[in-house]
Amino acid sequence: MRRPVWLFSMDSDQFHGPPMTTGALRAYFERYGATARRTAVELVHWRDPEELERWKKTVWPSRIRPLVRRARSEGLEPVFGFSCYCWNAAEFLSLWKEVKAEEPGILTVAGGPHVQQAEDFLGEEGLDVVVLGEGEQTFTELLDAPSREAWSGVRGLAFLDAEGRLRKTAPRPRIVELDRIPSALGVVALRDERGRPLYGQAAYETTRGCPYRCAFCEWGTGAIGTKMYQYSLSRIADDLRRLVAGGVQDLWLTDSNFGALPEDEKKAELVVRLRKHTGLPRNFSTSWSKNHNRRVQTIVRMLHREGLLSHYHLALQTLTPRALELSHRKNMRSNQYEPVVRSLAAEGVPVAAELIWGLPGESLEEFTRGLDHLMTVFPNINIFGYTLLPGTEFYERRYEYELETVPVAGYGKARGEYVVGSHTFSRREGEEGYRLVTAYIVLVRGHVIPLTSRYVALEGTASPSDFLRFLFGYVLDRLRDRTGLGPEDALALYENRARLYVDCLRRRQRLFALLREGARSWCGARRRPDLEVLLERLLGLDEAFAPREGRASVELHAFPFPADLVVASLSAMRRVDRALLLASEPVVLRVEYPGGLGDVVRDPDGGAWLGGRIAGAERASTPAGRPIDAASLL
């Protein structure tokens, strides 16, 4: 019998792709490991916690545990290796504790960004050793080590010695020539035995490293490091061909700063050529360079022109100078990125900003002011509640910055924590910030009232954040019996935003009736009767474009004003003249919907891409009813 090794990985709720990380570990060991011929490595990859639970009830007792016991009877030590990220650490903590309770002879090994602060995890019952930094070489040497006494000679390990003291071996230098790592696709199957694709998505790295050391991020720590290294173009081309041949439709490049290196333009050209020759991939996503230079803009426009670009994000995170300073960040000046963003928005490029609520150094007033401004510039903004993660600078300095936190639901001892207070904002402000973030995600990112909120922002006489908070609270208060959540449940709202979003849109007519009532109430409370009719008409537009359940469909919507021109202006981030909204120029819009709400969409970010699209417009005054192609205006 060969020594059995199982490598476990699990995807997040929103992504299911081939196990490239554990695949690379296996491929490296099988090529370079001294004991590879005497070892059998198996990849176990789960889509979600439900699959993991089924494995525990069926595969573990029927197949894995008997193999473990047989190996132990033959003097072999079975190995369970876990690839840990923030989205799976809680489940893996429970799993290695459970299997060790049943079979103490298993060697449990954890690696990945979430366990780099090893002392927080080695004290947990069931974990034997943590891999620090890049895993390929370290894991291979660990498997080749003849005994636990030999671990001290393996670089990049953390473990407890016989007296229970933490031991960390010398740091392992990073791999400079990445092509030395065999492709994970040599050991990872992309199709099943009948030839059907196993994965519609894939995460793939062309570089390792991030030049920034952001205090809130794990990227510049642990295995990543600040120096950027990259695979050769020939290696990348070969892997990308394998992925599309395997049926992968959505490609996510896990590079930290795509577009920062001159070779990145050639990588994008590879993707475009593949699309033209094979029809795949259909969508391209990545983490874009923080320096949005001309090369980045060229790549973005190329991918958008070919219909590949799912998003282009500018990771600003905050506009508050003190928060940027403490985070070790420096954004581009607004006069540098705003013209670019407006130009891209006018071209229809899906450009968005990224913000984080809860960073030390920021107050709620400053965050709100920044959000209000960015809503006048960006068609979309991705906002995240700040989760304090092990191994980051803010985690280490949490007491200095007086960080008040609450556990992230489901993390348990995995140590994911929402920051709800700091030395620059109170707990009350922290919770109010989460209410605002949830209101924006559900109502704007979820494509519920993006046009109405954008009009309020561009009109410039009222705070769009105030508008969103008021409407969100108004709706929640009146749906409390149905949702079980009220405006006061700040963190519960944030954690349950996906369920709340889908539930509300499944009752679309009731939702928009409440939004209209709320808008009228807001106008009265803010003494803005001049906005009532305008908001009523804009909410009618938003209702027409809101995501639908079921299959793709087409609907006709009549408006008493030139709705197509209003949509075109707002989509291009141009201020709409009131006269246009009040004009008596009836138009009928033909709106197409992709459908799938609740089946495809699991969160409001997904809903943003499932909104309706104008396929045509017809005006009563058009000679012979000749249709106007309003889609070209967008």
N, C-alpha and C positions, 0 to 999 in steps of 0.2 A: 504493500500500500504506500502511496505517496502522501507526504504531509499535506493535509487539506488547509487551504487558505480561502476565506471568503472576504470579498471587498464589497461593502455596502454603501449605497448612495440613494438619495431620495430627492425628487424635484420639488419645487415650490408649487403652490396652488395654480399659478398662472403660467407655468412653463413645464413642458415635458419633452425632453430630448435625450439623445444617447448619452451614456455615462462616460464622458470624455476624460474626466479626472481619474476615476478608478481604472478606466481603460489604459491610460498612460502609465499608471503605476504597474499594472500587470505587464504591459508591453515592455517596459524598461526592465523589470525583473526577469522576464523570460529571455531577454537578449543578453543581459549582463550578469544575472545572478549565478553565483557559484553552485547554488543548490537547486537551480531551476528544474533540472531533470528529475529531481526527487520530490518536487512540489507540484501540487495541482491547485491552480488559482481559479476561482469562480467569481464572476461578477453578479451581484444581486442588486437590481435597480428597481426602485419603486416609484410609481407615479405620485402617490400621495399616502397619507397615514392610513387610509382604509386598506390599501394594498398591503402595507406593512402588517396591519392587524390580521389580515387573512393569512399571510405568510406564517405568523406566529401560531395560528391555530391549526394550520394544515401542514405546510412544508417543514417547519421546524421539528415537530414531533415525529413526522412520518419518514423524513429523509435525512435532515441535517443532524439531529441529535444522535441517531444511530451511527452516522459516520464519525461524529465526534468521539463517541464511546469506543468505537472500533479503533480509531487512531490512537487514543490513549492506551488501549490494551496492548498496542504494538509499540509503545514507547515514543509515540509522536505527539507533538504539542500543536493542536489546531489553533488557527489564528483567525480572529474576526477584526477586520480593519474598517473604520468608519470615516467617511469624508464629510466633515462637519461644517455646515453653514448656519446662518441665523435661522433659516426656515426649517431646519430638520434637527437641530441640536437637542431640543426637548425630547423628541421621540427616540433619538439615539441614546440619550442619557438613560431613559427607561429601559431600552432594549438591552444595552450591555449589562445593566444591573440584573435584569431578569435572567438572561442566559447564564451569567456567572453564578447566580444563585442555584441554578439547576446543574450546571456543569462547570465547577470551579477550575477545571484544568484548561479552559480556553484562555489563550493570550489575547487580550483586547487592546487594540491600538487605535488612537484617534489622531486625525490630522485635519488641516483646513484652517481657514481664517478665524473661525469662531473659538478655537481652543488654543490660540497662541499664548494666552495668559494661562499657562498650564497649571499653575498652583490653584486656580479656581476649580479645576476639574479632576485633578489627580486625587484629591481628597474624597471624591465621590466613590461610593462603593461600586466596584465592578470594572474600573478602568485601570489598566496596568502601565501604559506608556503613551506619551504624546510626541508626535513628530513636529518639530519646530522648523519653519521655513519650507523650502521646496521639498516635496516628498519622494521624488523618484529614486534618487541615490540613497537617501536615508532609509527608506523602507526596504530597499533591496539589501542593504548592509544589515539591517535589523533581522530580516529573514535568514540571512547567511550566518548570523552570529551563532556560535556553537552553544552558548549558554547565556543566562542573564548576567553572569559576571562579566561577560564580554561587552555588554552594552556601553560601559564607560568609554570604550574605544570607538564608538560610533558617533560621529558628529551629528548635532541637530536633534538630540533626544532629551526628553524630560521624564523622570520617573521617581518613585519613592524608593529609597534604599531599605535594607532590612530593618533599620531603626525607625522607619517612617519619615525620614528627612528627605526634602526635595533635592534631587540631583539634576543638574542641567549639564550636558556635555558641551564641548566647544562648538561654537556656531559653524554651520556648514556654508562654505562659499557658494554663491549662486552659480547655476549653469550658464555659461556665457554663450556657448555654441548650442542653441536650442535644437538644431537638427540632429544632435546626438540622441535626443529622446525619440524613440520609435513612435510612429503614429498610433494613436489609440484605435484608429479605424482598422488596424490589422487584427484586432482581437474583439472588436465590438460589432455585432451584427446589426445591420440597418433594415433588413427584411426578414420576414418569417419564413418558415419552410415552404410556404405556398407562393413566395415571392412578393407578398404584400408589404408595403412600407410599415415599419414599426413606429416611426417618429415623423411627425410633420414639422418639428422644429429641431434646431441644433444650436448649441453654444460652442463657439470655436475661437481659440486664441491665436492671433498672429504675432503678438508681442507679450512680453512679461515685464512688469515694472511700471511705476508711476512716479514722475518727477516731483510730485507734491507730497507733503507730509501734513495733510489736513488733520486737525486735532480730533475731528469727529469720525474719521474714516479708518477702516481696517486696511485699505488698499496699499497705503505706503508703509505698512508694517509687515512683519512675518515673512511669508514666502515671496511677497511681491518686491519690496525694496524700491529705491528711488531710481536706480539705473535701468534704462529701458533696453532690452534685448529683443531681437525678433527672429522668427523663422525665415528661411530663404523663400523667395518667390516661387521657386520650383516645388518646394515642399508644400507651400500653401495651395498652389494650383492643383497639385495631385490630390490633396485632401478635399478641396472644394468639389473636384470632379467626383470623388467617391460619395460625398454627401448628397449631391443632386442625383447621382445614379441610384442612391438608396431611397430616393423619393422625398428628401427634405425640401420643404417649401419655404419655411421661414428661417432665415439665417441671422443669428445674433453673434456679432464679434465682441468678445469679452475684453478687448483691449481697453486700457484705462483712458487713453487720449487719442482716439483714432483721428487721423489727419495731421498729427503733430510731426510725423516722419515723412520724408520725401517719398519713400516706397509706398506709403498708404494710397496714393493716387493710383499706382499701378495695381494694387490689390483691389481697389474699387473697379478698375477696368476689367480685371479678371471676373468679377461678379457679373458685370454687365455682359461680357462676352458669353458667359455660361447661360445667362438668361436668354440671350438672343439665339443660341444654338440649341438649347434644351427646353426652354420655357420655365426653367427653375434656376435660382429661387424666385419666389414671388414677392417676398418682402425682405428688407435689410434693416437691421437695427444695430446700434452700437452705443458706447459711451464716447461722446465726441471730445475732441481736444478742447482744453480750457482756453487756448489761444485761437480764436476763430479767425484765422488768417485767410488769405486768398485761396490757398490750397484747399482748406476746409470748405470754403464756399463753392469752389469748383467741383469738388467731390459731391457735395450736397445737391447742386443743380444737376449734375450728371445722373445721379441716382434717381432724383425726382423726375427728370425727363424720361427715364426708362421705366417709370412706374414702380420702382423698387423701394422708395423711401417711406418707411412707416412713421418716422419722426426725426426731427433734428432738434436736439436739446442744448440750450446754453445753461450750464450748471452754475448759476449765479449763487444759489443757496441763501444769500442774504444781501441786502443793500446797506446794512448798518455798519459804519466804519469800525466801531469797537468790536462787534461780533466777528467781522472779517479778520481783524488783527489777532484776536484770541484763537481763531481757527487756522491761522497761518495761510490766509487766502488773500488774493488780490485780483479783483475782477477787472475786466476791461472797462474803460470809461464809458459812460452812457452815450456820449457823442460818437463813440466808435461802433458800438453794437446796435444802437437804435436805428440808424439809417439802414443797416444791413437787414435787420429784422423786418422793418417795414417793407423793404424791397422784396424780400423773400415771401412775406405774407401776401403782397400784391400779386406774386407769381403763383400763389396757391401752394407753396411749400409748407408742409406741416411742421412749423417751427414753434418751439415751446421753451419756456424758462423753467428752471428748477429752483424751488425754495425749500428751506427747512425751518419749521417752527420749533422753538425751544433751545436755540443755541445760546450759550452763555455770552453775555455782552449785549444782548438785545432786549428791548422792552416790547410789550404788546403794541404800544402806540407806534414805535418805529417799524415793527413788522407790518402793521396795518398800512402805514404810509407807503412802505415799499410795495406792498401788494397792490394798493390802489394805483400807483404809478405804472407798475408792470402790466396791469390790465388795460392800460391805454397803448401799450406797445406790442404785446404778444397775443396772438390768437388763443394760445393755451398756456397754462402754467401747471406744472406738476408740483404739488406741495406735499411734503412728508413731515409727519410728527417725528421729532428727533428721538431716536432710540439709542440709548447709551450702550455701547458694545465693549466687551472685554478686549484688551490689547490696544486700545486707543488712548491718546493723550488725555482727553477729557475724562475717561474712565479713571485714569491714574490720579487726576487732579480734581476729582469730584468734590472733595471736602473743601479744597481751596476756593472753588467756585460755588460752593453751597448748593450743589445740585440736589434737588428733591425729586425722587423718582417713584414710580409705581410699576410693578411687574407687567410685562406685556402678556396678554392673555395667551395661555397655551405654552409659554416658555418655561414656567416652573423654575427649576434650578439651572436652566440654560442661561439665565442672567441677561435676558433682554429686558430693558427697562425704559419706559417712557419718561422723559424729563418734563416735569410739570412745574418746576420752580428753580430759580437760580439767584445769584447775587444781584441780578439786574431785573428780575421780574418775580412777582409773588405767585403763590399757588393759585390764587383767584385769577390772576392774569393768564397763568398757564392753562387753566381749564377753559377760559374764555377763548384763548387762542385755538384750542382744539375744536371748539364749537365753530369758529370761523373757518378753520381748515376743512372740517367736514362739510360745512355749508358750500364752500367753493367746490370741493370734489364732487359732491352729489349734484349740485345745481348747474355748475359750469362744465367741469370736466366730463360729467355724465351726459352732457348734451341735452339738459332739460331746459335751461333758460340762458344759453350762451349769448344769443343776440340781444336780449333785453339787458343783461348785465353789462355787455360791452357798450351798448348805447349809453347807459348811465355813466360808465367810466369815461367814454369819449366826450360826452356832453359837458362834463367838467364842473358841474355845479353841486354835485352831491357825491358822497363817498360810496363807491360800489360795494365795499366791504360792509358798510352799515346797511345797505340795501339787502345784501345776501343774508346777513345775520338776522335781520328783521323777518324776511320772508321765510327763512328756514325755521325760525322759532315759531312763527305763526302756523305753519303747516304742521310741525311736530306737535304743538299743543292740541291741535284738533284731530290728529290721528293717533293720539296717545293710547286710546283703548285698543286700536288695531295693532300698533307697532310695539307697544310695551315700553316705549322710550319717550322721554320728554326733553325739552330744551335744557333742563338742568343736568342731564346725564352726559356730561361732556365726553369723557373717555369711553363710555359705553357706546356712544354715538359713533365715535371714530372707529372703534374696533368692529362695530356692526354695520359700517357704512355700506358694505356690499349688499347685505340682506335688505337693509332699509331702502337702498336705491332701487333694487329690482321690485320689491313689494310696492313701492310708490308708483313706479311706471306701469306696473300691471293694472293699476287703477288710474290710468292717465287722465280721464275726464274729471274725476274727483280731484286729482292732484292739481290740475290747471285751474279748476274752479276755486280752489283754496289759494292758489298763487295770485289769481286776479283779486280775490278779496284782500289778501295780504298786501298787494301793491296799492290798492285804494286806501287801506288803513295806513300804510307807510306814508303815502302822499299827504294824508290828513295830519298824521303826527308830526311830519316834518314841514307842514304848511307849504306843500308844493302841488296845489291843484292844477297848475299848468302842465304837470307831467301825467295826469291820470289818463287822458285819451291816448297819449303817445305810448304809455306802457301797456295799455289794453291792446293796442294794435301789435306791438312787438311780442307780447305774450301769445297772441294768436299765431304769429309766425313761428315762434318757438314750439308751440304745440303741434304745428303742422310738420315740423322736422324731427320731433322727439322719437327716439328708438321705438320700434314695434316688436311685438312678439310674433312667433310663427315664421312662416316662410317669407321669402322676398316678395314684395308687393309694390303696387303703384296706386297712388291716390291723386285725385284732383282737388285743389283747394282754391277757393275764390276769395279775393281780398278787394276792398274798396279803394285801395291805394296801390301805387307801383311797387309791389312787394319785391319783385325781382331786382329792382334797382337798389332798394334798401338792403337786401341781402348781399348784393355785390359790394356795396360800399363798406358794410360792416365786416364782411369777410376779408377785405383788403385793409382793415383797420383804419378806415376813413370815417371821419365824423359825418353823421347824417343830418342834413338840414331839416328842421322841423317842418318846413313847407312840403318836403317830399313825403313825410309820413302823413300829412294832413291832406295831400292832394287827392282830388276825386278822379282818379284814373284806375278804374277796375281792371284787375288782371287775374287770370286763372293760371295757377302753377301746377305743372305735372311733376309730382314728387315720387322718387323711387326710394324704397327702403330695402336694406339687405336682410332685415328680419333677424330672428334668433335671440331676442332678449330673454334672458333667463336660461336659455340653453347654451348659447355661445358666451354671453356676457356673465362674468362672475364678479365684476367690480365696476365702479363708475368710469375708470380709465378706459376699459373696454367699450363702454357705452359711447364714449366720445367718437369712436370710429364707426358706430352703427346708426348714426343719425341719418335722416333723409337727405337726398340730393336732388336739386332741381334738374330735371331732364328737359324741360321746355316751358315756355310761357306763351299765353295768348291774351291779347288785349281786345276789348270790345271795339276799340277805335281802329284796329288794324284792318286794312282793306281785305275783304274776302276771308277774314279770319286767318290770315297768313300767320303761322306760328313763329314766335321769336325764340331762337336758341339761347335761352338765358344761361345755360351751363357755361357758355363761352365767356359770360361776364364774370364768372367766378374764378 
